């Protein structure tokens, strides 16, 4: 991480499809899933914070969106960790 607490000071550029602009955009969007879910939870729509009453304004479609987005993020993380050809594994035995 950089001293400012932001992104890492050096960027890793993967060869092949992982380094393509399209994949980078998709990965950036996927990282937004985690941020969006945290915002929903922290603004009182989750069970971890907020009032004890049921939230108003969110419906089943919002719940499905949150669940499916979380599933997509988790599946990508698990698939990436399990991938023996993952870019950061280069040079490992």
Secondary structure, DSSP 8 states (H G I E B T S, - for coil): --TTSSS-SS----SGGGGSHHHHHHHHHHHHHHHHHHHHIIIIISSSSS-SS--SS--HHHHHHHHHHHHHHHHHHHHHHH-TT-GGGTT--
